[in-house]
Amino acid sequence: MTDRSCLCVVLAAGEGTRMKSALPKVLHPIAGLPMVVHVVRAALAAGGDVALVAGNGAEKVKAAVAPHAPGIEVFVQEQRLGTAHAVLQAREAIGRGYDDLLVVFGDTPLVQADALAAARRRLAEGAHVVVMGFRTDAPAGYGRLIEREGRLVAIREDRDCSDEEKRITFCNGGLMAISGAHALELMNAVRNDNAKGEFYMTDVVAIAHEAGLTVVATEASYDNVLGINNRAELAEAEAIWQQRRRREMMLSGVTLLDPGSVHFSHDTEIGPDTVVEPHVVFGPGVKIAGGAVIHAFSHLEGATVAKGAAVGPFARLRPGADLAEDAKVGNFCEVKQARIDTGAKVNHLTYIGDAVIGAKANIGAGTITCNYDGFSKHVTEIGAGAFIGSNSAL
């Protein structure tokens, strides 16, 4: 697709009232990353530029996305007048002559780049409008994709379907790809003569069909188009994301003894031949080299674990924990902002914070570093080969 330019408009202006939250809906996290950032990442991976249409909490949304997509254009939808109206807030960007226009939603965090690329391929093959659909055995409540001779002629809302149409199991996923040459013309033709007085993207299908343009549907998995409207659906999306990531980890050579009990962050990195026991939680910023062992009921965040090191069971590695090769942090230990050097052992009921533990040092049970004087943190240094007896306060 490198020979075709593309703009992906991410719609992230919804109020999200069903989340019952002061936080804009699209900023609720999946695997520790705001859902809109998942969408932006997928759009960038599919190729091209991204424009974001924000509304509620626009500055917060922009700030959340910016580190992952520097220079992203953000347009604000002041009035919520429907999805087509939202897309047209990015009129300036759309009008720059892109070959392809993708329209996706900031609350579909599981959409994948290959699904977006598949829609773009249909444009490259000659379609003018491509609607992403999904199949389900329980289509009630979803808009149906009405096809004739391989062409999509309409999207019919469930309440408007005939008895025959209600039996259709191919449903509207909402995401759409449009030929850049026709995008503004089609959007401008959308009218708001409906019960809510809003401008709907779905009307583009009928408008394009009546204009003699080629409109088709492409099939994606349900999770690619799963939209999040409340906390229950957020939990459903989190579970699907975790299931995907566990499979990826295992296929890359990581052993998960009880996959369903292990939870990853969006940026967790684990090398092959690492073994992860049950009930382990990886927070943001964890990097584990190959051949390590993470024992059960451990929690890691912002930590680095080298080859052959062991963590847990019941250990907590906080940000700045850095375990060298063959180091060991054992049961009921906590490490924060500290280097545990090669072969050193911190085995039992110990807190090591703001410290450097030398190679092959042994830290006895119940030891703590108490290096905060009420004003500043100071670094505790323990040399190579040192032996610290039990119940020591350093």
N, C-alpha and C positions, 0 to 999 in steps of 0.2 A: 504493500500500500504506500510505499515511500514516494511514488510518483504522483500521488493525489494529496492535495492539501485538505486539512480537516479542522473544523472548529467544533468543539464539544461544549454545549451550553448546559451547565449544571444548575437545575432549579432548586434553590434552597431558601425560599422565601416564606414557606408555610408557617402558620402560627403554632401548630403542634399542640393545640389545647388539650388533646387527649393524653398527652404525656403528663399533664398536671405538674408542670415544672417551670421554675423561673429561668432555666437554661433553655436556649433555643433548641428545638428538637434535633436538628442536624448535628448538634455538638454532643449529644449523648454518645458515649463511647462503645465501640465494639473492640474487644481485645486491647483496651486502653487507648484507642485512637478514635477521635470523633468520626462518626459515620460518614460525614461529608468528605473527610479526607480520604477514606477508603475509596469513595466514588471518584474523586479527583485523581487519585493514583491510577485507578483503572483506566480512566480517560486518557491520561498522559501515556500510559503503557500501550494504549491502542493507537497512538500516534496523533500528532497535531497539537493545536492550541486549545486552551480551556478558558471559558468565560463563566463567571459565577454570578447568578442572580440571587441576591439576598434580600431579606426583608426584616423580620423580627431579629433584633440583635445583630445587625449587619456588621458593625465594627468588630464584635466578638468573633463572628464567623470568618471575617477577613483575616483577623489575627491568627486564628487557628489554622487556616489553610496556607497562609503565606510561607511558613518555613518549609512546607512540602512542595510548594509550587511558586517559587519566587517570581514576582512580576505578574502574577495572575490578575486579570482584569475583573473587577467586581462592579456590578450594576445593581442598583437598588430599586425594588418594586415598592413604591410608596402605597399603592392601593392594590388589594388582592382581587383582581378581576378575572381570574382564571389562568390556566396553564399557557394558552397561546399568548395572552397578554404578558405573562411573565417572560416568555421567550423573546418577545419584541422589545423588552427593556434592554436587550443586548443588540438592538438593531444596528448600532454603529459597527460592532464587530462582525455581525453576520454579513453586512454589506461590503466587506473587503474582498469578496470574490473567491471564497473557499470552494473547492470542488464538492466537499461533503459537509453536511451539518448533522451533528448528533445531538439529540435532546435526551438528557437523562435526569434523574431525580436525586437530590442530595440525601434522601432517606431510603435509598436502596443500596445498603453498604456491601452487599454480597455480589454485586455485579462484577464480572470479570472481563479483562481486556479482550480475551478471545471471543466472547459473545458480542462485544462492540465491533470487533474487527469483522466478524461474520456479517453483521448488518452492513458494514461499509463495502464488503465484497459484493453484496447484492447491488449496491449502487454502481460499483465499477462494472458490473455485468449488464447494466442498462436500466435498472429500476430507477424510478424517480422518488418514490416514497417507500420506506421499509419499516414495518411495525414489528416489534419484538413481542412474540406471543409465547405462551406456555400451555402445556396440556395438564389437565387434572380430571380425576374421577368425580370431583365434587365442584362443578362449575358454578353452582348457585351463588349469586352475588357479584360475579365477575362479568365484565363486558365480553360479548362473544365476537370472534373474528369471522365475518361472513365472506366466504370465498366462492368464486365462480371461475371454473376453468383455469385454476392456478393463480388467479388475480384476487386481490382483496378489494371488495367493493364497499364494505361498510364495517363500522364497529357498532354493535347494538348493545345498549345497556340492558342488564338483566330484566329490569322491569318492563322494558319495551319489546322483549323477545316473544315471538310466537311459540307455540308449543313445540314445533319442530326445531326452531332455533335454540330453545332451551336445552335441547339434547346435544348441542355442539359442545365439545370438550376442549376446543382450542380457544384460549381466552387472551384478552388484551393484557400485555405486561406493562404498557404505558410508554416504554422507551421507543424512540423513533429515530430513523435516519432519513434525511431529506437531501435531494440534489441541491447543491449550493446555488445553481443557476435559477432554481424555482422557489427557493426557500422563502424569501421575503414576499414574493407574489402570492404564495399559498397562505402565508400567515396573515397578510393584509386582507385576504378574502374571508377570513373567519368572522362570523357575526355572533352577536350575543342575544339573539332572539330565542331565548329559552327561559325556563322558570326562574333561574337564578340570575339571569342577566349577565352571564359570564362568557368569556371567550375560551372555548375548549380546543385543545390540540387534536382531539379525536376527530373533529370536523374536517381536518386536513385530508383525511382519507377520502371522504365523499367528494370534497371539492376537487381533489386531484383526479379522481376517477371520472368525474363529469367533464373535466377538461381534457380527457383523453390521455392522461399520463399513466404510466405503469406503476401500479401500487401492489406490493407483495407483502407477505408475512414471513418472518423467519422464526424458527423455534429455538427457544432457550430453556434451560432448566428453571424450575420454579424458584429456586433460591436466587438466581440471577436477577429476578424482577421483584423479589420480596420487599415490599414497602413496610416501613416501621411507623406505626401510629400510636402505640402505647407501650407500656413497660413489659407487658407479656410478649408482644412481638419482638421487642428488643432482646429479651431473653432467648427467644426462639432463634433469632439471627446470631446471637453469641454462640449458641450451641452448635449451629451449622458451621460457623467460622472455625470453632475449636475442632470440630470433627474433620474439616478439611485440613487444618494445620497438623493435626496428629498423624493423619495419613501421609502427608508430605514428609514429616519428620521420620517416620518409620521407613518410608521408601528411600530416604537419604542415608539410612544406616544407623538410625538411633533406635535403641530398644526401649519401648514403653511397656512395662510389665502389666499395667492396668490402664490402657489409654484413656478411658472415660473419666478417670479421676485426676488427670494431669491437665493443667490449664496454662496456656501460653499467652504471652503478650505479642502484639503485632510485630515486634522487632527481635524476638528471641532467636538467638543463634546457637546451634548445638552441632558439634562435629560428630562424625561417624564413630561407632563403637562405644558411644556413651550409653550408660544404662540409667534410666530414670524409673525409680520405684513408684508405688502408688501414692496418691494424694500429695503431689508436689505442685506448687504454684510459682510461675515465673512472672514477676512484674516487669516493668519496662527496663530496657538497658542491660540485659543479661547476655553474656557471651561465654560459651563453654566449648573448650577444645575437645578433640576426640579422646576417647578412652577414659573419660571421667565417670564417676558414679555419684548420682544424686539419690540419697536414700529417702525413705518414706517420710511424709509429713514435714518437708522442708519448704521454706519460703525464701525466694531469691529475688532481689531487685537491685539494679545498677551494679551488678557484680561481674567479675571476670574470674573464670575457673580454668586453670591450665590442664594439660594432658596428665592423666593418671591421678588427679586430685580426687578427694572424696568429701562429700558434704552430707551431714546428718547421720542418723535420722533426727527429726525434730530440731533442725538447725535453721537459723535465720541469718542470711547474708543481706546486709543493707547496702545502700549506695556507697561505692568506694571500696568495697571488699575486693581484694585481689589475691587469689590463691595461686601460688606457683606450682610447678610440676610436683606431683606426689605429696602435696600438702594435704592435711586432713583437718577438717572442722567437724567435730563429732556431735553427740546428742546434747540437746538443750544448750547449745552455744549460740552466741550472737556476735557477729563481726561487722564493724562499720568503719569505713574510711581507714582501712588497715591493710598492710601487705603481710601475707603469711608466706614466707619464702620456702624454697625447695625442701621438701621432706619434713617441714616443721609440723608439729601436732598440737592442736587445741581440741582436746578430746571431750571434756565433760563439764557441763554446768558453768560455762565461762563466758565473760564479756570482754572482747578485745575491740577497743575503739580508738581511733586516732593514734595508731601504733605501727611499728615495724617489728616483725618477729623474724629473727635470723634463721638461716637454713638449719634444719635438723634440731631446732630448739624444741623443748617439750614443756608445755604449759600445763601445770597440774590443775586438778578439779577445783572449781570454786574460785578461780583467779579472776580478778577484774582490773582493768586499767581505769583509775579514777583520776583523770588528768584535766579536769575542768575546775578552775579556781574561783568560779563565780563570775568571771569576766571573759576569760579566754580559754580556748582549747589548746593544750600543749601536746606534743607528740611524745609518746613513750617508745623508747627504743630498747629492744631485747636482742642481744647479739647471737651470732651463730653458735649452735651447740649448747646454749644455756638451758639449765634445768630449773624451772620455777615450781616450788612446792605447792601443795594444796592450800586453798583458802588464803591466797596472797592478794593484797590490795596494793597495786603499783601506782 
